[in-house]
Amino acid sequence: MTGDFNAATEAAVIKFQKAHRLVDNGIVDTRTLAALESGSVVQPTSPANFTTPVAVDSSKWRSPKTSLLRRGDTSLQVNSIQQQLQASGYLEQSITGSFDTATEVAVMKFQKAHGLITDGIVGPKTLAALKSKGIKSSSPKFQPAFQNPVVLEKSQQLKNPVKEQTLSNSIKLASDPPQPTSENSLVTNQPPQSRYDFTPPASEKNQLSQLETSDQKDDIQKTSPSHPNKMTLTKIISGKISPKSIVHSGNGLFFAQNMMYNHTITVYNREHKLVKVIPDKVDLSKYGYSKFKGSYQGAPVEASFSQDGKYAWISNYQMYGLGFNNPGSDKCNPSQKTDKSFLYRINTDTLEIDHVVQVGSVPKFVATSHDERLVLVSNWCSWDLSVVDAIKNQEIKRIKLGPYPRGIAIDNASNQAYIAVMGSYNIAKVDLKNFSVKWLKNIGNAPRHLNIDPTGKYLYASLNGEGKIAKIDLLKGKLIDKVSTGNAPRSMVLSDDGQRLYIVNYSDNTISKIRTSDLKVVQKINVGANPIGITYDPQTRQVWVACYSGNIMVFQD
């Protein structure tokens, strides 16, 4: 007896359901529970009619798949929760079975009214409070409604996690695991349109109080007792956003890049207030690209700031408009000759696009050198690195690297750049004086994000294909150690003193905090669906997490 609803338990439930002529779906619904508790045979249910799952006492059943319900989930249990919220007056929208924005808002209102942690996640305490209201839900006819493409892709990813998220080293060519448009094969020529309104939750109007350290059940926070500080949630920012990344300017501004789902960059201040929504619409001919007439749209992916914070450089996954007929996709190669895209420069005083630079196909990560001389861009589909002269605002060099270059880290002297080549086990080392390339080989499966510590001694790499973080000695050029953080670690950020490393685990819906001295995970926290970006503000010691499903969560450390 483990107390976990694991694969073996699910198989046992299915076997039990078959024996009792129930719908054999592995879900402990009302009929299955009745059969288990009474020992009697329950009349069979037509396979066409689903029954409503119930909240089961965690002392009897504890399922990691169902003990937490959050934005992005689609299930009969979500349907049941929606019915209860609607019956109690917290949900006005129709019942869909999809945990969408409206459901999250309703949950937060319910939690606030009942003195619970207002995080929009249905954990054991929220579930118990709903159950105590005595609201009964009828058996739903499950009609999956349209989902935010982010959420839809998440469900597809969970059905087939082996392709690009396997923890084994059997993958010869690893690419970024499935995620909305940017690193999967679901890219279309037009951005998907959401059919529901993005309603700012109550937390956007009233800042959340810090979580009680003795009452963390709904967040399931795991903290090492040897580490004195615990991250606590202080704010959830929502609205019409689908943040692929969140980056701090160094001067109190935070840029969220919202891809083609919203065609915007949203800018926030340290008070978590929206400062401006910057559309990605641009007149390319205005900046010397005369063959492109009229207005074009981009798809903002990542951002990097000049050292003084005056400029933000934004990569665009692809461009939308006349002349862009062959966009890149998640599985691509240079022979396909997919469209080049553009890097935007935004003046942080005016918060307007003031220049554009054409780079490679499907540009992803952006990094500015500390001497303000260069801007580097990793091009996913052209398998190379664009070197941009930051003074002349033009690409001056293209360096071939191999399949799917992603993260970039530049040393403090602006002499060396390190690029994670995600379709391999290697990290490229580029000399920024002569642009020659050397390699750190066999670091790990699918390196994605890179960080250099303030001393310049160590390089950290998230290994998306292994679920681990690697620590590398740059002087020796050797791997020191690895630590597991969760499934599909993506973006990372170091604290200003280099003592703490924060990582988002995309497929686990968690963030991890690592003590860099011994590479120990000292805290792991559940967050919103699809955490994909993360940044740190040393002045406030706050960690901002971008959840691709549609919110930004701010933690105090």
Residue pairs with C-beta under 8 A, 6 or more apart in sequence:
3 62
4 62
4 63
4 64
5 61
5 62
5 63
5 64
5 65
5 66
9 63
10 26
11 26
13 26
13 27
13 28
13 32
14 24
14 25
14 26
16 22
16 32
16 35
16 36
17 23
17 24
17 25
17 26
17 32
18 24
20 32
20 35
20 41
20 42
21 41
21 42
21 43
21 44
22 31
22 32
22 35
22 42
22 44
22 45
23 29
23 31
23 45
23 47
23 50
23 51
27 53
27 76
27 77
28 36
28 53
28 54
28 56
28 61
29 50
29 51
29 52
29 53
29 54
29 76
30 51
30 52
30 53
30 54
31 42
31 45
31 51
32 42
33 54
33 56
34 40
34 42
35 41
35 42
45 51
49 139
49 141
50 76
50 139
50 140
50 141
50 142
51 76
51 139
52 76
52 79
52 80
52 137
52 138
52 139
52 140
53 66
53 75
53 76
53 77
53 80
54 80
55 127
55 128
55 130
55 131
58 67
58 124
66 75
66 77
67 123
67 124
68 121
68 122
68 123
68 218
68 220
68 526
69 75
69 77
69 78
69 81
69 99
69 121
69 122
69 127
70 99
70 104
70 120
70 121
70 122
70 509
70 526
70 528
70 529
71 99
71 100
71 101
71 103
71 104
71 120
71 151
71 528
71 529
71 547
71 549
71 550
71 551
72 99
72 150
72 151
72 154
72 155
72 509
72 528
72 529
72 530
72 549
73 98
73 99
73 529
74 97
74 98
74 99
74 144
74 147
74 151
74 155
75 97
76 97
76 140
76 142
78 97
78 98
78 99
78 103
79 95
79 96
79 97
79 137
79 140
79 142
80 137
80 140
81 99
81 103
81 107
81 122
81 127
81 130
82 91
82 95
82 96
82 97
82 103
82 106
83 95
83 135
83 137
83 138
83 140
84 130
84 133
84 135
84 137
85 91
85 103
85 106
85 107
85 110
85 130
86 92
86 95
87 135
87 137
88 110
88 130
88 133
88 135
90 106
90 107
90 109
90 110
90 113
91 102
91 103
91 106
92 102
93 102
93 103
93 196
94 145
95 140
96 143
96 144
96 145
97 140
97 142
97 143
97 144
97 145
98 144
98 145
98 147
98 151
100 145
100 147
100 148
100 151
100 196
101 148
101 196
101 197
101 198
101 199
101 201
101 238
101 550
102 196
102 197
102 199
104 120
104 201
104 238
105 120
105 199
105 201
105 202
107 120
107 121
107 122
107 126
108 118
108 119
108 120
108 201
108 202
108 203
108 236
109 202
110 116
110 126
110 129
110 130
111 117
111 118
111 119
111 120
111 126
111 129
112 118
112 202
114 129
116 125
116 126
116 129
116 218
117 125
117 211
117 212
117 215
117 218
117 219
117 233
118 202
118 203
118 208
119 208
119 218
119 219
119 233
119 236
120 201
120 203
120 236
120 528
121 218
121 219
121 526
121 528
122 130
123 217
123 218
123 219
123 220
124 217
124 218
125 217
125 218
126 218
145 195
146 194
146 195
146 196
147 155
148 194
148 196
148 242
148 261
148 549
148 550
149 180
149 181
149 186
149 192
149 261
150 179
150 180
150 242
150 261
150 529
150 530
150 548
150 549
150 550
151 529
151 530
151 549
153 178
153 179
153 180
153 184
153 186
154 529
154 530
154 549
156 178
157 165
157 177
157 178
157 179
157 507
158 507
161 487
161 507
163 177
163 178
164 171
164 174
164 175
164 176
164 177
164 178
164 446
164 465
165 177
165 464
165 465
165 487
165 488
165 507
166 465
167 465
167 466
167 467
167 487
169 445
169 465
169 466
171 445
171 446
171 465
173 403
173 423
173 424
174 422
174 423
174 424
174 445
174 446
174 464
174 465
175 183
175 330
175 331
175 403
175 404
175 422
175 423
175 446
176 182
176 183
176 184
176 330
176 404
176 406
176 422
176 446
176 448
176 464
177 183
177 184
177 464
177 488
177 506
177 507
178 184
178 186
178 330
179 506
179 530
179 532
179 548
180 186
180 242
180 259
180 261
180 530
180 548
181 187
181 188
181 259
181 260
181 299
181 317
181 330
182 244
182 259
182 301
182 317
182 330
182 362
182 364
183 330
183 380
184 330
185 329
185 330
185 331
186 330
187 318
187 327
187 328
187 329
187 330
189 325
189 327
190 320
191 259
191 260
191 261
191 263
191 299
191 320
192 260
192 261
194 261
198 238
198 239
198 240
198 241
198 550
199 238
200 238
200 239
201 236
201 238
201 551
203 235
203 236
203 237
203 238
204 236
204 237
204 238
204 239
207 234
207 235
207 272
208 233
208 234
208 235
208 236
210 232
210 233
210 234
210 556
211 219
211 232
211 233
213 230
213 232
219 233
219 525
219 526
220 525
220 526
221 230
221 231
221 523
221 524
221 525
221 526
222 523
222 524
222 525
223 230
223 522
223 523
224 515
224 520
224 521
224 522
224 523
226 522
227 513
227 515
227 522
227 523
229 557
230 523
230 557
231 511
231 513
231 523
231 525
231 543
231 555
231 556
231 557
232 555
232 556
233 525
233 553
233 554
233 555
234 542
234 554
234 555
234 556
235 272
235 553
235 554
236 528
236 551
236 552
236 553
236 554
237 268
237 272
237 274
237 551
237 552
237 553
237 554
238 550
238 551
238 552
239 266
239 274
240 262
240 264
241 256
241 258
241 262
241 264
241 266
241 550
241 551
241 552
242 258
242 259
242 261
242 262
242 548
242 549
242 550
243 256
243 257
243 258
243 266
243 532
243 533
243 546
243 547
243 548
243 550
243 551
243 552
244 257
244 258
244 259
244 300
244 301
244 302
244 532
244 533
244 546
244 548
245 256
245 257
245 301
245 302
245 303
245 491
245 532
245 533
245 546
246 254
246 255
246 256
246 257
246 533
246 534
246 535
246 544
246 545
246 546
246 552
247 254
247 255
247 257
247 302
247 303
247 304
247 305
247 312
247 533
247 535
248 254
248 305
248 535
248 536
248 537
248 544
249 255
249 305
249 309
249 312
249 348
250 305
250 307
250 309
251 309
251 348
252 269
252 270
252 537
252 539
253 267
253 268
253 269
253 275
253 309
253 348
254 267
254 268
254 269
254 535
254 537
254 544
255 265
255 266
255 267
255 303
255 312
255 314
255 346
256 265
256 266
256 267
256 268
256 533
256 546
256 552
257 265
257 300
257 301
257 302
257 303
257 314
257 533
258 264
258 265
258 266
258 300
259 299
259 300
259 301
259 317
260 297
260 299
260 317
260 318
260 320
263 279
263 280
263 281
263 297
263 298
263 299
263 300
264 277
264 278
264 279
264 280
264 300
265 277
265 278
265 280
265 300
265 303
265 314
265 346
266 274
266 276
266 277
266 278
267 274
267 275
267 276
267 277
267 278
267 351
268 274
268 275
268 552
269 275
270 537
270 539
270 540
272 554
275 351
276 351
278 346
278 351
278 352
278 353
279 297
280 297
280 298
280 299
280 300
280 316
280 344
281 295
281 296
281 297
282 295
282 296
282 297
282 298
282 342
282 344
282 353
282 356
283 294
283 295
283 296
284 292
284 296
284 342
284 356
285 291
285 292
285 293
285 294
287 355
287 356
289 356
289 358
291 323
292 321
292 322
292 323
293 322
294 321
294 322
295 321
296 319
296 320
296 321
296 324
297 319
297 320
297 321
298 314
298 316
298 317
298 318
298 319
298 320
298 341
298 342
298 344
299 316
299 317
299 318
299 319
299 320
300 314
300 315
300 316
300 317
300 344
301 314
301 315
301 316
301 317
301 363
301 364
302 314
302 315
302 364
302 365
302 366
303 312
303 313
303 314
303 315
303 366
304 312
304 313
304 366
304 367
304 368
304 375
305 311
305 312
305 313
305 348
305 368
306 312
306 313
306 368
306 372
306 390
307 368
307 370
307 372
308 372
309 348
310 347
310 348
310 349
311 345
311 346
311 347
311 348
312 345
312 346
312 348
313 343
313 344
313 345
313 346
313 366
313 368
313 375
314 343
314 344
314 345
314 346
314 366
315 341
315 343
315 359
315 363
315 364
315 365
315 366
315 377
316 341
316 342
316 343
316 344
316 363
317 328
317 341
317 362
317 363
317 364
318 324
318 327
318 328
318 339
318 341
318 362
319 339
319 341
319 342
324 339
325 339
326 336
326 337
326 338
326 339
327 338
327 339
327 362
328 336
328 338
328 339
328 341
328 361
328 362
328 380
328 381
329 338
329 362
329 381
332 338
332 361
332 362
332 380
332 381
333 381
333 383
333 403
334 361
334 381
334 382
334 383
334 384
336 381
338 361
338 362
338 381
338 382
339 361
340 358
340 359
340 360
340 361
340 382
341 358
341 359
341 360
341 361
341 362
341 363
342 356
342 357
342 358
342 359
343 356
343 357
343 358
343 359
343 363
343 366
343 375
343 377
343 386
343 388
344 353
344 355
344 356
345 353
345 354
345 355
345 356
345 357
345 393
346 352
346 353
346 354
347 354
355 393
357 375
357 388
357 393
357 394
357 395
358 395
359 377
359 379
359 386
359 388
359 395
360 377
360 379
360 381
360 382
360 384
360 386
360 398
361 379
361 380
361 381
361 382
362 379
362 380
362 381
362 382
363 377
363 378
363 379
363 380
363 386
364 377
364 378
364 379
364 380
364 405
364 406
365 377
365 378
365 406
365 407
365 408
365 449
366 375
366 376
366 377
366 408
367 375
367 376
367 408
367 409
367 410
367 417
368 374
368 375
368 376
368 390
368 410
369 375
369 376
369 390
369 410
369 414
369 417
369 432
370 410
370 412
370 413
370 414
371 414
372 390
373 389
373 390
373 391
373 414
374 387
374 388
374 389
374 390
374 414
374 432
375 387
375 388
375 390
376 385
376 386
376 387
376 388
376 408
376 410
376 417
376 419
377 385
377 386
377 388
378 385
378 401
378 405
378 406
378 407
378 408
378 419
379 385
379 386
379 405
380 404
380 405
380 406
382 398
383 400
383 401
383 402
383 403
383 404
383 405
384 398
384 399
384 400
384 401
384 405
385 398
385 399
385 401
385 405
385 408
385 417
385 419
385 428
385 430
386 395
386 397
386 398
387 395
387 396
387 397
387 398
387 399
387 435
388 394
388 395
388 396
389 395
389 396
397 435
399 430
399 435
399 437
401 419
401 421
401 428
401 437
402 421
402 423
402 424
402 426
402 428
403 421
403 422
403 423
403 424
404 421
404 422
404 423
405 419
405 420
405 421
405 422
405 428
406 419
406 420
406 421
406 422
406 447
406 448
406 449
407 419
407 420
407 447
407 448
407 449
407 450
407 461
407 462
408 417
408 418
408 419
408 420
408 450
409 417
409 418
409 450
409 451
409 452
409 459
410 416
410 417
410 418
410 432
410 452
411 417
411 452
411 456
412 452
412 454
412 456
413 456
414 432
415 431
415 432
415 433
416 429
416 430
416 431
416 432
417 429
417 430
417 432
418 427
418 428
418 429
418 430
418 440
418 450
418 452
418 459
419 427
419 428
419 430
419 450
420 427
420 447
420 448
420 449
420 450
420 461
421 427
421 428
421 447
422 446
422 447
422 448
422 464
423 446
424 446
424 447
425 441
425 442
425 443
425 444
425 445
425 446
425 447
426 439
426 440
426 441
426 442
426 443
426 447
427 439
427 440
427 443
427 447
427 450
427 459
427 461
427 472
428 437
428 438
428 439
428 440
429 437
429 438
429 439
429 440
430 436
430 437
431 437
431 438
440 459
440 472
440 477
442 479
443 461
443 463
443 470
443 472
443 479
444 461
444 463
444 465
444 466
444 468
444 470
444 479
444 482
445 463
445 464
445 465
445 466
446 463
446 464
446 465
446 466
447 461
447 462
447 463
447 464
447 470
448 461
448 462
448 463
448 464
448 489
448 490
448 491
449 461
449 462
449 489
449 490
449 491
449 492
450 459
450 460
450 461
450 462
451 459
451 460
451 492
451 493
451 494
451 501
452 458
452 459
452 460
452 474
453 459
453 460
453 494
453 498
453 516
454 494
454 496
454 497
454 498
455 498
456 474
457 473
457 474
457 475
458 471
458 472
458 473
458 474
458 480
458 498
458 516
459 471
459 472
459 474
460 469
460 470
460 471
460 472
460 492
460 494
460 501
460 516
461 469
461 470
461 472
462 469
462 489
462 490
462 491
462 492
462 503
463 469
463 470
463 482
463 489
464 488
464 489
464 490
466 482
466 484
467 484
467 485
467 486
467 487
467 488
467 489
467 505
468 482
468 483
468 484
468 485
468 489
469 482
469 483
469 485
469 489
469 492
469 501
469 503
469 514
469 519
470 479
470 481
470 482
471 479
471 480
471 481
471 482
471 516
471 519
472 478
472 479
472 480
473 479
473 480
480 519
481 519
482 519
483 514
483 519
483 520
483 521
484 521
485 503
485 505
485 512
485 514
485 521
485 524
486 503
486 505
486 507
486 508
486 510
486 512
486 524
487 505
487 506
487 507
487 508
488 505
488 506
488 507
488 508
489 503
489 504
489 505
489 506
489 512
490 503
490 504
490 505
490 506
490 531
490 532
490 533
491 503
491 504
491 532
491 533
491 534
492 501
492 502
492 503
492 504
492 534
493 501
493 502
493 534
493 535
493 536
493 543
494 500
494 501
494 502
494 516
494 536
495 501
495 502
495 536
495 538
495 541
495 557
496 536
496 538
498 516
499 515
499 516
499 517
500 513
500 514
500 515
500 516
500 557
501 513
501 514
501 516
502 511
502 512
502 513
502 514
502 534
502 536
502 543
503 511
503 512
503 513
503 514
503 534
504 510
504 511
504 527
504 531
504 532
504 533
504 534
504 545
504 546
505 511
505 512
505 531
506 530
506 531
506 532
509 526
509 527
509 528
509 529
509 530
509 531
510 524
510 525
510 526
510 527
510 531
511 524
511 525
511 527
511 531
511 534
511 543
511 545
511 555
512 521
512 523
512 524
513 521
513 522
513 523
513 524
513 557
514 520
514 521
514 522
515 522
525 555
527 545
527 547
527 553
528 545
528 547
528 549
528 550
528 551
528 553
529 547
529 548
529 549
530 547
530 548
530 549
531 545
531 546
531 547
531 548
532 546
532 547
532 548
533 545
533 546
534 543
534 544
534 545
534 546
535 543
535 544
536 542
536 543
536 544
537 543
537 544
540 556
541 556
541 557
542 554
542 555
542 556
542 557
543 554
543 555
543 557
544 552
544 553
544 554
544 555
545 552
545 553
545 554
545 555
546 552
547 553
